[in-house]
Each structure stands twice: as structure tokens, then as C-alpha cells.
């Protein structure tokens, strides 16, 4: 995604106006019911008294007679209580990988005026947070490598958006990724049900990654994963003798990339298939994204798919 006029010193560069304009017509609704704390546009799993009629139940001693349905009584001569579904706001937690591998190709992207993996992830997270807050919901931020480095609980103010942008701007690459440890902490830090959106290159062992995602789903969170890779990582375009610099404590390697290409692409495809299948099995929304992909199109397509699947009645596993 080209962004030649981005000011690298401006934290609000992550709020890309073109992306926000494109996705603002869509609704970041959870596919499953979510639990919240202020009135918004999302249904709660709990019954309330002021929003949308849900069902009748028989009156029992102690019920508030203000909720008796007198029309039903006049027809049946029996007392029934009207129950309503309370609406609550959605709490969206943006979980952004700030490990060293997310900053691959910094100089290359800077010269081309394009986004590296971390900038892409941060922009996508900021835009979704902006959309959530502007529609009356709340958004939080967790930045992680091998541990949680920054954490901002979900809030619904413009000042909170500025704080998220400042935090993403201040993050520096370091350490490797420990998905099981991180997702366990994310689960512990996220109270009630909500939407958890993960932005990462997922350069880690697949078993702990899938176990961590399964832990989130077992707690009935609605989980979305943006698997962000650099075009180089997907296409492996290297030629001639090349020095590959190890990231996240991996060693350097000097070799002819042609000897590695077939094996690398085969291993990558096997990994991607396993991650996709694992996410599908658990009901995790998964999207593979390249840094050259137009972000507005990626987010719009992803949210359209979520709205369509929500209309189809997709449910979370009971765990």
C-alpha cells in the first residue's frame, strides 16, 4: 500500500483517512453476543428492561409488576412477564505484534514510501479502533513481543484514540514472540466477552499459536486474525548470493537463494494451510495479508465477510 506523504514522526499517521472513509460504512459487529457496560449498538446475552422485546415468561412471586403483559393476561387469564434484550457496546481489543520480525525491510519500505509489516498492522489496528469508537463502542490496545509491552484497556473517547496512536508510535522492535504466553495474558486481561483482533506475522511455532487461539475461543471471545507478511516472505524473489540476516535471535545465512526457494515456499504453504485450517476449526476469522495489499479493500472485504457470516447465525463454541 503506497503512502508517499506519510510523516514518520506523526503518531496519527496510523489513522489513514482513505481507509477510514472506505470502512466507515461497515459495522464491526461481533458474530456472537458480547457483554458490555454502556448503551451501544450490540446485543447483550443478558436480559434488560429498555430495548428490544425478546420473549415472555410466566410471572413468579417477586417479579416487578410493571413488566406484566396485560394484553396476554386479558386473553389467557395468566400473568406473563415481558423480557427484553439489553443492548451494550462492543469492546474490541487490538492486539499488535511489535517483535523484531514485524519491522522487516524498514529501509526498503521507507525508500519506496510503502508500509512495513508493523506500520501496516498499526494502521489497520488504529483504523478499526477508530471505527469502533466512532460507532459508540470501545477499543483497547495490547502491544506484545515475548511479553506484553503496552496495555490500554478499552475506552470510547477521542483522547483514548490519540493515546493508542502515541503508543503504537513509541513501540520499538525487540525480542521474539511467545504466542501461548501472550494470548494467555490477553485472555486474562480481557474481562467478559468481546472482540479480540490480532495483527501479527505469526512467525512462531504453530502448536502454541493454535493453543493460544483456542484458549481465547473457549472463553467465548470473538477472535479475528490478520496474518501480515511482507511480499518478500510470500514470493521469495531473491536472486544471486544473498545474506539473510536472522531476526528474533535467528542466525545469519549466506547462500544462493535459488537452492532454498522451493523448500521455503513448500514449508510456507504447509504452515499457512495448517494455520488456516486451525482457525477455521475454532471459528476464528483469519485473513492472510501482504504489505502490498490495499488496506481499505482488505478491511472492507473482511468486515463484509463477518457481517455475512453473522447474518448466517455463526455461533461460538461452548468450550
Phi and psi restraints in degrees (value plus and minus 20) as a CYANA .aco file:
   2 UNK   PHI    -102.1   -62.1
   2 UNK   PSI     117.7   157.7
   3 UNK   PHI    -167.6  -127.6
   3 UNK   PSI      47.9    87.9
   4 UNK   PHI     -85.5   -45.5
   4 UNK   PSI     -40.2    -0.2
   5 UNK   PHI    -123.3   -83.3
   5 UNK   PSI      -6.6    33.4
   6 UNK   PHI     -88.9   -48.9
   6 UNK   PSI     112.6   152.6
   7 UNK   PHI    -110.7   -70.7
   7 UNK   PSI      90.1   130.1
   8 UNK   PHI     -85.5   -45.5
   8 UNK   PSI     -35.4     4.6
   9 UNK   PHI    -116.8   -76.8
   9 UNK   PSI     -20.9    19.1
  10 UNK   PHI    -120.0   -80.0
  10 UNK   PSI      91.5   131.5
  11 UNK   PHI     -78.1   -38.1
  11 UNK   PSI     -49.9    -9.9
  12 UNK   PHI     -98.5   -58.5
  12 UNK   PSI     -16.1    23.9
  13 UNK   PHI     -82.6   -42.6
  13 UNK   PSI     -41.6    -1.6
  14 UNK   PHI     -91.7   -51.7
  14 UNK   PSI     -38.6     1.4
  15 UNK   PHI    -109.0   -69.0
  15 UNK   PSI      60.5   100.5
  16 UNK   PHI     -92.1   -52.1
  16 UNK   PSI      95.6   135.6
  17 UNK   PHI     -83.1   -43.1
  17 UNK   PSI     -52.2   -12.2
  18 UNK   PHI     -87.8   -47.8
  18 UNK   PSI     -60.9   -20.9
  19 UNK   PHI     -86.4   -46.4
  19 UNK   PSI     -66.5   -26.5
  20 UNK   PHI     -81.2   -41.2
  20 UNK   PSI     -61.6   -21.6
  21 UNK   PHI     -82.0   -42.0
  21 UNK   PSI     -57.7   -17.7
  22 UNK   PHI     -92.0   -52.0
  22 UNK   PSI     -59.9   -19.9
  23 UNK   PHI    -114.0   -74.0
  23 UNK   PSI     -26.0    14.0
  24 UNK   PHI     -85.2   -45.2
  24 UNK   PSI     -40.4    -0.4
  25 UNK   PHI    -101.3   -61.3
  25 UNK   PSI     -28.4    11.6
  26 UNK   PHI    -119.1   -79.1
  26 UNK   PSI     145.7   185.7
  27 UNK   PHI    -141.5  -101.5
  27 UNK   PSI     100.7   140.7
  28 UNK   PHI     -99.0   -59.0
  28 UNK   PSI      46.0    86.0
  29 UNK   PHI    -108.1   -68.1
  29 UNK   PSI     123.0   163.0
  30 UNK   PHI     -89.8   -49.8
  30 UNK   PSI     124.8   164.8
  31 UNK   PHI     -91.9   -51.9
  31 UNK   PSI     -45.9    -5.9
  32 UNK   PHI    -135.4   -95.4
  32 UNK   PSI     140.3   180.3
  33 UNK   PHI     -81.2   -41.2
  33 UNK   PSI     124.2   164.2
  34 UNK   PHI    -142.0  -102.0
  34 UNK   PSI     139.0   179.0
  35 UNK   PHI    -129.5   -89.5
  35 UNK   PSI     110.4   150.4
  36 UNK   PHI    -160.5  -120.5
  36 UNK   PSI    -189.1  -149.1
  37 UNK   PHI    -151.9  -111.9
  37 UNK   PSI     -28.2    11.8
  38 UNK   PHI    -152.8  -112.8
  38 UNK   PSI     141.5   181.5
  39 UNK   PHI     -86.9   -46.9
  39 UNK   PSI     111.9   151.9
  40 UNK   PHI    -167.6  -127.6
  40 UNK   PSI    -157.2  -117.2
  41 UNK   PHI    -141.9  -101.9
  41 UNK   PSI       1.1    41.1
  42 UNK   PHI    -146.6  -106.6
  42 UNK   PSI     120.8   160.8
  43 UNK   PHI     -98.1   -58.1
  43 UNK   PSI     123.5   163.5
  44 UNK   PHI    -114.5   -74.5
  44 UNK   PSI     134.5   174.5
  45 UNK   PHI     -95.7   -55.7
  45 UNK   PSI     -21.8    18.2
  46 UNK   PHI    -126.1   -86.1
  46 UNK   PSI     131.1   171.1
  47 UNK   PHI    -105.2   -65.2
  47 UNK   PSI     119.7   159.7
  48 UNK   PHI    -146.9  -106.9
  48 UNK   PSI    -178.8  -138.8
  49 UNK   PHI    -151.5  -111.5
  49 UNK   PSI      -8.3    31.7
  50 UNK   PHI    -159.7  -119.7
  50 UNK   PSI     -11.9    28.1
  51 UNK   PHI    -140.5  -100.5
  51 UNK   PSI    -111.1   -71.1
  52 UNK   PHI    -141.1  -101.1
  52 UNK   PSI     112.8   152.8
  53 UNK   PHI     -81.3   -41.3
  53 UNK   PSI     115.9   155.9
  54 UNK   PHI    -133.7   -93.7
  54 UNK   PSI     -71.4   -31.4
  55 UNK   PHI    -188.8  -148.8
  55 UNK   PSI     151.5   191.5
  56 UNK   PHI    -123.8   -83.8
  56 UNK   PSI     133.5   173.5
  57 UNK   PHI    -163.3  -123.3
  57 UNK   PSI     137.7   177.7
  58 UNK   PHI     -86.6   -46.6
  58 UNK   PSI     124.2   164.2
  59 UNK   PHI     -87.7   -47.7
  59 UNK   PSI     117.7   157.7
  60 UNK   PHI    -146.9  -106.9
  60 UNK   PSI     133.8   173.8
  61 UNK   PHI     -74.0   -34.0
  61 UNK   PSI     111.7   151.7
  62 UNK   PHI      84.2   124.2
  62 UNK   PSI     -35.8     4.2
  63 UNK   PHI     -87.2   -47.2
  63 UNK   PSI     130.7   170.7
  64 UNK   PHI     -91.9   -51.9
  64 UNK   PSI      97.5   137.5
  65 UNK   PHI     -89.2   -49.2
  65 UNK   PSI     -32.2     7.8
  66 UNK   PHI     -84.0   -44.0
  66 UNK   PSI     -39.5     0.5
  67 UNK   PHI    -122.5   -82.5
  67 UNK   PSI      -7.0    33.0
  68 UNK   PHI     -89.0   -49.0
  68 UNK   PSI     120.3   160.3
  69 UNK   PHI    -115.1   -75.1
  69 UNK   PSI      80.2   120.2
  70 UNK   PHI     -91.5   -51.5
  70 UNK   PSI     -45.8    -5.8
  71 UNK   PHI     -86.2   -46.2
  71 UNK   PSI     -62.2   -22.2
  72 UNK   PHI     -85.3   -45.3
  72 UNK   PSI     -60.2   -20.2
  73 UNK   PHI     -80.7   -40.7
  73 UNK   PSI     -60.6   -20.6
  74 UNK   PHI     -85.5   -45.5
  74 UNK   PSI     -46.0    -6.0
  75 UNK   PHI    -113.3   -73.3
  75 UNK   PSI     -48.7    -8.7
  76 UNK   PHI    -136.2   -96.2
  76 UNK   PSI     -34.9     5.1
  77 UNK   PHI      43.3    83.3
  77 UNK   PSI       6.6    46.6
  78 UNK   PHI    -150.5  -110.5
  78 UNK   PSI     129.7   169.7
  79 UNK   PHI    -111.3   -71.3
  79 UNK   PSI     108.1   148.1
  80 UNK   PHI    -149.9  -109.9
  80 UNK   PSI     122.7   162.7
  81 UNK   PHI    -116.5   -76.5
  81 UNK   PSI     115.5   155.5
  82 UNK   PHI    -104.5   -64.5
  82 UNK   PSI     110.9   150.9
  83 UNK   PHI    -132.6   -92.6
  83 UNK   PSI     125.9   165.9
  84 UNK   PHI    -145.9  -105.9
  84 UNK   PSI     134.5   174.5
  85 UNK   PHI    -112.7   -72.7
  85 UNK   PSI     100.5   140.5
  86 UNK   PHI     -96.3   -56.3
  86 UNK   PSI     121.3   161.3
  87 UNK   PHI    -117.3   -77.3
  87 UNK   PSI     121.1   161.1
  88 UNK   PHI    -153.2  -113.2
  88 UNK   PSI     148.4   188.4
  89 UNK   PHI    -106.5   -66.5
  89 UNK   PSI     135.2   175.2
  90 UNK   PHI    -102.9   -62.9
  90 UNK   PSI     118.3   158.3
  91 UNK   PHI    -129.7   -89.7
  91 UNK   PSI      93.2   133.2
  92 UNK   PHI    -126.4   -86.4
  92 UNK   PSI     104.5   144.5
  93 UNK   PHI    -125.3   -85.3
  93 UNK   PSI      95.8   135.8
  94 UNK   PHI    -108.8   -68.8
  94 UNK   PSI      99.1   139.1
  95 UNK   PHI    -133.3   -93.3
  95 UNK   PSI      87.5   127.5
  96 UNK   PHI    -133.1   -93.1
  96 UNK   PSI     108.0   148.0
  97 UNK   PHI     -96.5   -56.5
  97 UNK   PSI     101.1   141.1
  98 UNK   PHI    -133.9   -93.9
  98 UNK   PSI      -2.3    37.7
  99 UNK   PHI     -88.4   -48.4
  99 UNK   PSI     147.7   187.7
 100 UNK   PHI     -78.5   -38.5
 100 UNK   PSI     -58.2   -18.2
 101 UNK   PHI     -84.9   -44.9
 101 UNK   PSI     -42.2    -2.2
 102 UNK   PHI     -90.2   -50.2
 102 UNK   PSI     -33.3     6.7
 103 UNK   PHI    -123.9   -83.9
 103 UNK   PSI       2.9    42.9
 104 UNK   PHI     -79.2   -39.2
 104 UNK   PSI     117.9   157.9
 105 UNK   PHI      48.8    88.8
 105 UNK   PSI      12.6    52.6
 106 UNK   PHI     -76.6   -36.6
 106 UNK   PSI     -70.9   -30.9
 107 UNK   PHI     -87.1   -47.1
 107 UNK   PSI     -59.5   -19.5
 108 UNK   PHI     -78.9   -38.9
 108 UNK   PSI     -66.5   -26.5
 109 UNK   PHI     -91.0   -51.0
 109 UNK   PSI     -55.2   -15.2
 110 UNK   PHI     -83.1   -43.1
 110 UNK   PSI     -62.9   -22.9
 111 UNK   PHI     -86.2   -46.2
 111 UNK   PSI     -56.1   -16.1
 112 UNK   PHI    -104.7   -64.7
 112 UNK   PSI     -29.2    10.8
 113 UNK   PHI      50.6    90.6
 113 UNK   PSI       9.3    49.3
 114 UNK   PHI    -135.6   -95.6
 114 UNK   PSI     156.8   196.8
 115 UNK   PHI    -119.2   -79.2
 115 UNK   PSI     114.1   154.1
 116 UNK   PHI    -100.9   -60.9
 116 UNK   PSI     159.6   199.6
 117 UNK   PHI     -79.8   -39.8
 117 UNK   PSI     -61.9   -21.9
 118 UNK   PHI     -87.6   -47.6
 118 UNK   PSI     -62.8   -22.8
 119 UNK   PHI     -85.6   -45.6
 119 UNK   PSI     -57.5   -17.5
 120 UNK   PHI     -83.7   -43.7
 120 UNK   PSI     -67.5   -27.5
 121 UNK   PHI     -81.8   -41.8
 121 UNK   PSI     -64.3   -24.3
 122 UNK   PHI     -85.2   -45.2
 122 UNK   PSI     -60.7   -20.7
 123 UNK   PHI     -85.6   -45.6
 123 UNK   PSI     -63.8   -23.8
 124 UNK   PHI     -82.5   -42.5
 124 UNK   PSI     -63.7   -23.7
 125 UNK   PHI     -84.0   -44.0
 125 UNK   PSI     -63.8   -23.8
 126 UNK   PHI     -84.1   -44.1
 126 UNK   PSI     -61.0   -21.0
 127 UNK   PHI     -87.4   -47.4
 127 UNK   PSI     -60.7   -20.7
 128 UNK   PHI     -87.7   -47.7
 128 UNK   PSI     -58.5   -18.5
 129 UNK   PHI     -83.3   -43.3
 129 UNK   PSI     -63.0   -23.0
 130 UNK   PHI     -78.2   -38.2
 130 UNK   PSI     -66.8   -26.8
 131 UNK   PHI     -83.5   -43.5
 131 UNK   PSI     -63.2   -23.2
 132 UNK   PHI     -80.9   -40.9
 132 UNK   PSI     -66.3   -26.3
 133 UNK   PHI     -88.6   -48.6
 133 UNK   PSI     -59.0   -19.0
 134 UNK   PHI     -88.1   -48.1
 134 UNK   PSI     -42.6    -2.6
 135 UNK   PHI    -113.5   -73.5
 135 UNK   PSI      -9.4    30.6
 136 UNK   PHI      74.2   114.2
 136 UNK   PSI      -8.9    31.1
 137 UNK   PHI    -122.8   -82.8
 137 UNK   PSI    -189.4  -149.4
 138 UNK   PHI    -148.4  -108.4
 138 UNK   PSI     133.6   173.6
 139 UNK   PHI    -158.4  -118.4
 139 UNK   PSI     123.9   163.9
 140 UNK   PHI    -147.0  -107.0
 140 UNK   PSI     154.9   194.9
 141 UNK   PHI    -158.5  -118.5
 141 UNK   PSI     114.0   154.0
 142 UNK   PHI    -148.1  -108.1
 142 UNK   PSI     102.2   142.2
 143 UNK   PHI    -128.1   -88.1
 143 UNK   PSI     113.0   153.0
 144 UNK   PHI    -162.1  -122.1
 144 UNK   PSI     134.6   174.6
 145 UNK   PHI    -148.7  -108.7
 145 UNK   PSI    -126.0   -86.0
 146 UNK   PHI    -105.8   -65.8
 146 UNK   PSI     -23.8    16.2
 147 UNK   PHI    -170.8  -130.8
 147 UNK   PSI     150.4   190.4
 148 UNK   PHI     -96.7   -56.7
 148 UNK   PSI     101.6   141.6
 149 UNK   PHI    -115.8   -75.8
 149 UNK   PSI     -57.2   -17.2
 150 UNK   PHI    -158.8  -118.8
 150 UNK   PSI     124.7   164.7
 151 UNK   PHI    -165.9  -125.9
 151 UNK   PSI     105.9   145.9
 152 UNK   PHI    -145.9  -105.9
 152 UNK   PSI      95.1   135.1
 153 UNK   PHI     -84.8   -44.8
 153 UNK   PSI     133.8   173.8
 154 UNK   PHI     -78.9   -38.9
 154 UNK   PSI     110.8   150.8
 155 UNK   PHI    -159.8  -119.8
 155 UNK   PSI     154.0   194.0
 156 UNK   PHI    -151.5  -111.5
 156 UNK   PSI      21.2    61.2
 157 UNK   PHI    -140.6  -100.6
 157 UNK   PSI     136.1   176.1
 158 UNK   PHI     -83.1   -43.1
 158 UNK   PSI     -55.5   -15.5
 159 UNK   PHI     -81.5   -41.5
 159 UNK   PSI     -55.6   -15.6
 160 UNK   PHI     -85.8   -45.8
 160 UNK   PSI     -58.3   -18.3
 161 UNK   PHI     -80.5   -40.5
 161 UNK   PSI     -63.3   -23.3
 162 UNK   PHI     -80.9   -40.9
 162 UNK   PSI     -60.2   -20.2
 163 UNK   PHI     -84.2   -44.2
 163 UNK   PSI     -58.0   -18.0
 164 UNK   PHI     -84.2   -44.2
 164 UNK   PSI     -63.1   -23.1
 165 UNK   PHI     -83.6   -43.6
 165 UNK   PSI     -62.6   -22.6
 166 UNK   PHI     -81.4   -41.4
 166 UNK   PSI     -60.3   -20.3
 167 UNK   PHI     -85.9   -45.9
 167 UNK   PSI     -65.9   -25.9
 168 UNK   PHI     -83.0   -43.0
 168 UNK   PSI     -56.4   -16.4
 169 UNK   PHI     -86.9   -46.9
 169 UNK   PSI     -54.9   -14.9
 170 UNK   PHI    -101.6   -61.6
 170 UNK   PSI     -36.7     3.3
 171 UNK   PHI     -85.0   -45.0
 171 UNK   PSI     114.2   154.2
 172 UNK   PHI    -138.2   -98.2
 172 UNK   PSI     126.3   166.3
 173 UNK   PHI     -89.9   -49.9
 173 UNK   PSI     113.7   153.7
 174 UNK   PHI    -187.6  -147.6
 174 UNK   PSI     137.0   177.0
 175 UNK   PHI      43.5    83.5
 175 UNK   PSI     154.9   194.9
 176 UNK   PHI    -124.6   -84.6
 176 UNK   PSI    -193.0  -153.0
 177 UNK   PHI    -127.5   -87.5
 177 UNK   PSI     118.5   158.5
 178 UNK   PHI    -146.1  -106.1
 178 UNK   PSI      65.5   105.5
 179 UNK   PHI     -83.2   -43.2
 179 UNK   PSI     -61.4   -21.4
 180 UNK   PHI     -82.8   -42.8
 180 UNK   PSI     -65.1   -25.1
 181 UNK   PHI     -82.8   -42.8
 181 UNK   PSI     -64.7   -24.7
 182 UNK   PHI     -87.9   -47.9
 182 UNK   PSI     -67.9   -27.9
 183 UNK   PHI     -87.3   -47.3
 183 UNK   PSI     -48.5    -8.5
 184 UNK   PHI     -84.3   -44.3
 184 UNK   PSI     -63.5   -23.5
 185 UNK   PHI     -88.5   -48.5
 185 UNK   PSI     -55.5   -15.5
 186 UNK   PHI     -81.8   -41.8
 186 UNK   PSI     -63.6   -23.6
 187 UNK   PHI     -81.0   -41.0
 187 UNK   PSI     -62.0   -22.0
 188 UNK   PHI     -89.4   -49.4
 188 UNK   PSI     -51.2   -11.2
 189 UNK   PHI    -104.8   -64.8
 189 UNK   PSI     -33.2     6.8
 190 UNK   PHI    -124.4   -84.4
 190 UNK   PSI      84.8   124.8
 191 UNK   PHI    -106.9   -66.9
 191 UNK   PSI     122.0   162.0
 192 UNK   PHI      49.4    89.4
 192 UNK   PSI    -191.3  -151.3
 193 UNK   PHI    -110.5   -70.5
 193 UNK   PSI     128.3   168.3
 194 UNK   PHI    -186.4  -146.4
 194 UNK   PSI    -193.6  -153.6
 195 UNK   PHI    -121.6   -81.6
 195 UNK   PSI     109.1   149.1
 196 UNK   PHI    -137.6   -97.6
 196 UNK   PSI      98.1   138.1
 197 UNK   PHI    -131.4   -91.4
 197 UNK   PSI      98.0   138.0
 198 UNK   PHI    -125.9   -85.9
 198 UNK   PSI     109.5   149.5
 199 UNK   PHI    -139.1   -99.1
 199 UNK   PSI      91.2   131.2
 200 UNK   PHI    -180.8  -140.8
 200 UNK   PSI     137.3   177.3
 201 UNK   PHI    -104.1   -64.1
 201 UNK   PSI     -24.8    15.2
 202 UNK   PHI      33.3    73.3
 202 UNK   PSI      13.3    53.3
 203 UNK   PHI    -101.0   -61.0
 203 UNK   PSI      59.7    99.7
 204 UNK   PHI    -179.0  -139.0
 204 UNK   PSI     151.6   191.6
 205 UNK   PHI     -85.5   -45.5
 205 UNK   PSI     115.9   155.9
 206 UNK   PHI     -88.8   -48.8
 206 UNK   PSI     -53.7   -13.7
 207 UNK   PHI     -82.7   -42.7
 207 UNK   PSI     -72.5   -32.5
 208 UNK   PHI     -85.3   -45.3
 208 UNK   PSI     -51.1   -11.1
 209 UNK   PHI     -82.0   -42.0
 209 UNK   PSI     -70.2   -30.2
 210 UNK   PHI     -87.4   -47.4
 210 UNK   PSI     -54.3   -14.3
 211 UNK   PHI     -84.9   -44.9
 211 UNK   PSI     -60.0   -20.0
 212 UNK   PHI     -84.7   -44.7
 212 UNK   PSI     -62.0   -22.0
 213 UNK   PHI     -85.0   -45.0
 213 UNK   PSI     -59.4   -19.4
 214 UNK   PHI     -83.8   -43.8
 214 UNK   PSI     -54.6   -14.6
 215 UNK   PHI     -82.7   -42.7
 215 UNK   PSI     -62.8   -22.8
 216 UNK   PHI     -84.2   -44.2
 216 UNK   PSI     -62.1   -22.1
 217 UNK   PHI     -89.2   -49.2
 217 UNK   PSI     -53.6   -13.6
 218 UNK   PHI     -85.0   -45.0
 218 UNK   PSI     -41.7    -1.7
 219 UNK   PHI    -112.9   -72.9
 219 UNK   PSI      -8.5    31.5
 220 UNK   PHI      48.2    88.2
 220 UNK   PSI       3.4    43.4
 221 UNK   PHI     -96.3   -56.3
 221 UNK   PSI     129.1   169.1
 222 UNK   PHI    -111.1   -71.1
 222 UNK   PSI      94.5   134.5
 223 UNK   PHI    -131.4   -91.4
 223 UNK   PSI     112.2   152.2
 224 UNK   PHI    -142.3  -102.3
 224 UNK   PSI     117.7   157.7
 225 UNK   PHI    -145.3  -105.3
 225 UNK   PSI     102.7   142.7
 226 UNK   PHI    -122.5   -82.5
 226 UNK   PSI      87.1   127.1
 227 UNK   PHI    -109.8   -69.8
 227 UNK   PSI      80.8   120.8
 228 UNK   PHI    -121.1   -81.1
 228 UNK   PSI     100.4   140.4
 229 UNK   PHI    -146.2  -106.2
 229 UNK   PSI     128.2   168.2
 230 UNK   PHI     -92.6   -52.6
 230 UNK   PSI     129.8   169.8
 231 UNK   PHI     -75.7   -35.7
 231 UNK   PSI     -56.7   -16.7
 232 UNK   PHI     -79.7   -39.7
 232 UNK   PSI     -57.2   -17.2
 233 UNK   PHI     -92.0   -52.0
 233 UNK   PSI     -46.9    -6.9
 234 UNK   PHI    -107.3   -67.3
 234 UNK   PSI     -59.8   -19.8
 235 UNK   PHI    -119.5   -79.5
 235 UNK   PSI     -42.0    -2.0
 236 UNK   PHI      27.8    67.8
 236 UNK   PSI      47.1    87.1
 237 UNK   PHI    -107.0   -67.0
 237 UNK   PSI     -10.7    29.3
 238 UNK   PHI     -90.7   -50.7
 238 UNK   PSI     126.8   166.8
 239 UNK   PHI    -163.3  -123.3
 239 UNK   PSI     133.1   173.1
 240 UNK   PHI      56.3    96.3
 240 UNK   PSI     151.0   191.0
 241 UNK   PHI     -81.9   -41.9
 241 UNK   PSI     105.1   145.1
 242 UNK   PHI    -152.7  -112.7
 242 UNK   PSI     120.5   160.5
 243 UNK   PHI    -119.6   -79.6
 243 UNK   PSI      97.7   137.7
 244 UNK   PHI    -114.9   -74.9
 244 UNK   PSI      98.3   138.3
 245 UNK   PHI    -107.6   -67.6
 245 UNK   PSI     104.7   144.7
 246 UNK   PHI     -89.4   -49.4
 246 UNK   PSI     119.2   159.2
 247 UNK   PHI    -138.1   -98.1
 247 UNK   PSI     137.2   177.2
 248 UNK   PHI      35.0    75.0
 248 UNK   PSI      28.0    68.0
 249 UNK   PHI      52.6    92.6
 249 UNK   PSI      -2.8    37.2
 250 UNK   PHI    -108.2   -68.2
 250 UNK   PSI     130.3   170.3
 251 UNK   PHI     -96.8   -56.8
 251 UNK   PSI     145.1   185.1
 252 UNK   PHI     -98.3   -58.3
 252 UNK   PSI     137.0   177.0
 253 UNK   PHI    -164.8  -124.8
 253 UNK   PSI     104.7   144.7
 254 UNK   PHI    -129.2   -89.2
 254 UNK   PSI      97.8   137.8
 255 UNK   PHI    -184.0  -144.0
 255 UNK   PSI     156.7   196.7
 256 UNK   PHI    -108.0   -68.0
 256 UNK   PSI      92.5   132.5
 257 UNK   PHI     -82.0   -42.0
 257 UNK   PSI     -41.6    -1.6
 258 UNK   PHI     -81.5   -41.5
 258 UNK   PSI     -50.4   -10.4
 259 UNK   PHI     -93.3   -53.3
 259 UNK   PSI     -38.8     1.2
 260 UNK   PHI    -120.5   -80.5
 260 UNK   PSI     -43.2    -3.2
 261 UNK   PHI     -76.2   -36.2
 261 UNK   PSI     -73.1   -33.1
 262 UNK   PHI     -80.6   -40.6
 262 UNK   PSI     -66.1   -26.1
 263 UNK   PHI     -84.5   -44.5
 263 UNK   PSI     -59.6   -19.6
 264 UNK   PHI     -83.8   -43.8
 264 UNK   PSI     -69.4   -29.4
 265 UNK   PHI     -84.6   -44.6
 265 UNK   PSI     -55.5   -15.5
 266 UNK   PHI     -86.5   -46.5
 266 UNK   PSI     -63.9   -23.9
 267 UNK   PHI     -86.0   -46.0
 267 UNK   PSI     -58.8   -18.8
 268 UNK   PHI     -83.3   -43.3
 268 UNK   PSI     -66.1   -26.1
 269 UNK   PHI     -82.9   -42.9
 269 UNK   PSI     -60.1   -20.1
 270 UNK   PHI     -81.2   -41.2
 270 UNK   PSI     -62.6   -22.6
 271 UNK   PHI     -84.4   -44.4
 271 UNK   PSI     -66.0   -26.0
 272 UNK   PHI     -83.2   -43.2
 272 UNK   PSI     -60.1   -20.1
 273 UNK   PHI     -82.6   -42.6
 273 UNK   PSI     -63.8   -23.8
 274 UNK   PHI     -85.6   -45.6
 274 UNK   PSI     -60.7   -20.7
 275 UNK   PHI     -86.6   -46.6
 275 UNK   PSI     -64.3   -24.3
 276 UNK   PHI     -80.3   -40.3
 276 UNK   PSI     -66.9   -26.9
 277 UNK   PHI     -84.4   -44.4
 277 UNK   PSI     -61.2   -21.2
 278 UNK   PHI     -82.2   -42.2
 278 UNK   PSI     -64.3   -24.3
 279 UNK   PHI     -84.2   -44.2
 279 UNK   PSI     -63.2   -23.2
 280 UNK   PHI     -81.7   -41.7
 280 UNK   PSI     -61.4   -21.4
 281 UNK   PHI     -82.4   -42.4
 281 UNK   PSI     -55.7   -15.7
 282 UNK   PHI    -109.5   -69.5
 282 UNK   PSI     -27.0    13.0
 283 UNK   PHI      60.6   100.6
 283 UNK   PSI       6.5    46.5
 284 UNK   PHI    -113.2   -73.2
 284 UNK   PSI     108.3   148.3
 285 UNK   PHI     -94.2   -54.2
 285 UNK   PSI     101.6   141.6
 286 UNK   PHI    -142.3  -102.3
 286 UNK   PSI     118.2   158.2
 287 UNK   PHI    -162.2  -122.2
 287 UNK   PSI     103.4   143.4
 288 UNK   PHI    -106.5   -66.5
 288 UNK   PSI     107.3   147.3
 289 UNK   PHI    -148.8  -108.8
 289 UNK   PSI     116.3   156.3
 290 UNK   PHI    -120.4   -80.4
 290 UNK   PSI     130.1   170.1
 291 UNK   PHI     -85.1   -45.1
 291 UNK   PSI     -35.3     4.7
 292 UNK   PHI    -106.4   -66.4
 292 UNK   PSI     -29.7    10.3
 293 UNK   PHI     -90.0   -50.0
 293 UNK   PSI     122.1   162.1
 294 UNK   PHI     -89.5   -49.5
 294 UNK   PSI      99.1   139.1
 295 UNK   PHI     -84.6   -44.6
 295 UNK   PSI     -59.4   -19.4
 296 UNK   PHI     -81.6   -41.6
 296 UNK   PSI     -59.3   -19.3
 297 UNK   PHI     -88.2   -48.2
 297 UNK   PSI     -60.4   -20.4
 298 UNK   PHI     -83.1   -43.1
 298 UNK   PSI     -69.1   -29.1
 299 UNK   PHI     -87.7   -47.7
 299 UNK   PSI     -59.4   -19.4
 300 UNK   PHI     -82.8   -42.8
 300 UNK   PSI     -66.5   -26.5
 301 UNK   PHI     -81.9   -41.9
 301 UNK   PSI     -62.8   -22.8
 302 UNK   PHI     -83.8   -43.8
 302 UNK   PSI     -65.1   -25.1
 303 UNK   PHI     -90.0   -50.0
 303 UNK   PSI     -55.3   -15.3
 304 UNK   PHI     -81.0   -41.0
 304 UNK   PSI     -63.2   -23.2
 305 UNK   PHI     -82.8   -42.8
 305 UNK   PSI     -59.0   -19.0
 306 UNK   PHI     -87.2   -47.2
 306 UNK   PSI     -62.3   -22.3
 307 UNK   PHI     -84.0   -44.0
 307 UNK   PSI     -58.8   -18.8
 308 UNK   PHI     -86.8   -46.8
 308 UNK   PSI     -63.3   -23.3
 309 UNK   PHI     -89.5   -49.5
 309 UNK   PSI     -52.3   -12.3
 310 UNK   PHI     -85.8   -45.8
 310 UNK   PSI     -60.1   -20.1
 311 UNK   PHI     -84.6   -44.6
 311 UNK   PSI     -47.0    -7.0
 312 UNK   PHI    -101.5   -61.5
 312 UNK   PSI     -22.9    17.1
 313 UNK   PHI      65.6   105.6
 313 UNK   PSI       8.2    48.2
 314 UNK   PHI     -81.0   -41.0
 314 UNK   PSI     116.9   156.9
 315 UNK   PHI    -141.3  -101.3
 315 UNK   PSI     134.0   174.0
 316 UNK   PHI     -99.3   -59.3
 316 UNK   PSI     130.6   170.6
 317 UNK   PHI     -86.6   -46.6
 317 UNK   PSI     130.1   170.1
 318 UNK   PHI     -99.7   -59.7
 318 UNK   PSI     -38.1     1.9
